Amino acid sequence: MRNRSLMALALSFASVVCVSAEAQTSTWTIDPAHSSINFEVRHMGVSNVHGSLTEVKGTVLYDEKDVAKSSVQATADTATVNTNNAKRDQDLKSPNFFDVEKNPQLSFKSTSLSNADGKLTLTGDLTLNGVTKTVTLDVDGPAPPQTDKNGKTRSGFSATGKLKRTDFNVGSKYPSAVVGEDVKFSIDVEIDKQK
């Protein structure tokens, strides 16, 4: 009888541990209305051109106990590219750069997330203009979650990185003296917790 009680207690404890383990990971979706990708590239070696991409969508699996076990998948619509110059934006949408008809989205899928001394580094595969390469991002966040009066919980994070545009066949016909080789970018994302 005592053995049966101990077995029942052990099984109950195991089920609680399993439920707790499952509860550590939560699913969040990216809010496109409050998220964007911003970029900066050198022009003629004398000035920086700034632009943005919107319609950022995706999913974050957030491990509340160990953030390094979290992951991100996201997309952005290349047709939303905007540098506040209609002629330049049309060129950016053409086969010269993003070729939006063939490649309407860029995508990112994380492969690892490291946490060293409180500094997060996110590594993943970026697919841009039909080319997939590994990129590394420095992450700031996630922000402490905020719950509104309707019970919706939000958080967010920012990330920065750099890539070589010609690695993705973007603007290949333009020499680096005209369009800088390095593109700096920053990502601002708001995420909503799913129930």
C-alpha angles and dihedrals in degrees: 000000000000090000090053091051091049091048092050091048091049092050091048091050091048091052091050091050091050092050090048091050091051091048091058092077119063131183121233130180125215114247107224092198091063102033135081146157117232125193140187129201132176117249120206088336091281109080143018123245115209126204144160144214123209140183089077110177136169150100135281120200103202121197104205094195098045115019090191088071091059123106141198135208118181145161136194130195110247091203088070092068109136130181096161091254116098096202093049092045090053089053091049090054092050127087086269089077128353098004090209095188091063097030109032093166141037116211139199129197119182120230100181143003121200128194114201117171091336093309114122121211118188120199124188150135117282117197112199128160090356093304125111121206136160116256132182124217132194108224128212111195153321093229118226107274118258123203119204128212090270092057096253113144120210137182135162148191142198129221135189133196147143134236139178109246094211090058084070096039090248114152091349093160091059116083118228089250087068102033117021117246095224120069117196115203140182129196126206115191134180115198131198122212115237121221 
